Amino acid sequence: MTFSSIIRKNFYYNFNKFISFYFVNSLIIAMLFMYGSLIYNPSILDSVGKTTLYETVNMALLGIVLFSVVFITYTNISFLKNRGKEFGMYLTLGMTTKDLTKIIFVENLGIMSASLVTGVFTGALFGRLFYLGLNRFLINTKVVYELNYKSFLLSIGVFVLIFIGNLIFNIIYIKRISIIDSIKASKKKEIGNTHVILGAIALVILVISMYCLPKTLLKEIFKDQSYMIGVFVALIMICPYIVIGSLMGVVKSLLRRFPKTYNSNLLVLSNLSHRFLSYKNILYMLSILTAGAMFFVGYSYSMFKSSEEFVRRDNPYDLMFIETEKYNVTEKEDIEEVISDSGGKIEKYSVLEYVEIPLFREDRDQYIYRTGSQMILSETNYNEHMGTNIDISSKGALYVTTYEEKMEFQHPTSILTSIDESRMDEFQEVALKNNFIISEDQINEFKDDNIALVINGENIKEEKGVPFVNERSTMEYSLGNALVLDDEDYEFLKSSRKEEYIKRFIYLM
């Protein structure tokens, strides 16, 4: 019997197993291809690619890749174990592990090639249907379905990496397997024992971890112990496995309190308990994957449904632009004339002056340099603009944000100072080399003489959800937060800055 005939007979004999493995791989490739066509679509990149939503898209991509790795790897392991008798027979007849490895490689290569072809074709076909549904769902927006090479590279590249990883695992598995182990492999269910008390403890820990994780992320608890995030995530991943394994034990313990019901269903309960423990790995994997899918779908849907509210909340002004000494220099009368000619009417016209100045935040006897500059406002200008009557103490500040940030942030001691313009490039190089960690001596070396305002963290108050500006966040600039200072402190810092850093918001409603 030749090697090719063995491969052919294996294919016919294990057709049902091969076809299942093939469908799983094709499904994963089709899913990756459809997502790749969306994430690399030019019309999507032109909008999403330039906003903070891009982080959400990347997180979803990570979730899909992890799902693909786990799903295919688990399928591959089950595929090997279910062929234990076959491998044991080959080893008994004199085959070497090298021969078995060669058989596995040829079979997997054939499945991979067929899966790639049909997966890409199916992804392209259903991708078009997906875009038809998406365009019916979107309002006043049309996303054109386009095929691009990046979609092919994503689906093929991820799948090839998974294939190589599984191939390495298969080689190690075949080399370590013995005749007896291979024959018994398909019979091993890893049943183990059920531990009711351990399961109850795991359930309590799981509930506590799920409650504490969001609070830790928002720094409501464990503010200085960021490692607790990893601890809670690990517990949430591990505890369900113990809970699933103990679930039927808990049910049986409860039913024992009702002897008549328990005795009449003893055979059914024993069978269910055996099956539950036998397939607890599959149940656990499906639970984790389902939870991941629910998270990403729910997160995306929440973003979509709340986007209108976010836009309305973060843009309280109908029109806003920034006026500098060079750009957008206008007069109120000219603006009124342009809007009037367009059939509009200005109900409110407001001007708010601000200054951009470098900010350094203290961090363990060093300072973090925030790239760009911090927007600062004077208390008088802020009060006139917002119709408030706040009073900022000397060397104090009010940190205002347009967005309702839920995460608690303890403001550290901050230094506002003007960097010597002639040495700004040199300062940027030093900051970049040190990952934007600057010592106080380096600040003093580069700052303008006698121009520095030190604000103790205890003197920085905070207000969230203040509609003082239309919020914007891009790679080039960020609007949405500002420090309101005492008038004298504001004028002191303003005097150190060139005219190009003194700007004005023009608001129209």
Salt bridges, closest charged atoms under 4 A:
GLU86 OE2 - ARG83 NH2 2.68
GLU107 OE1 - ARG83 NH1 2.62
GLU190 OE2 - LYS81 NZ 3.27
GLU220 OE1 - LYS215 NZ 3.15
ASP314 OD1 - ARG313 NE 3.24
GLU323 OE2 - ARG504 NE 2.97
GLU353 OE1 - LYS494 NZ 3.15
GLU356 OE1 - LYS503 NZ 3.25
GLU421 OE2 - ARG497 NH1 3.86
GLU426 OE2 - ARG423 NH2 3.34
GLU445 OE2 - ARG423 NH2 3.32
GLU462 OE1 - HIS411 NE2 3.50
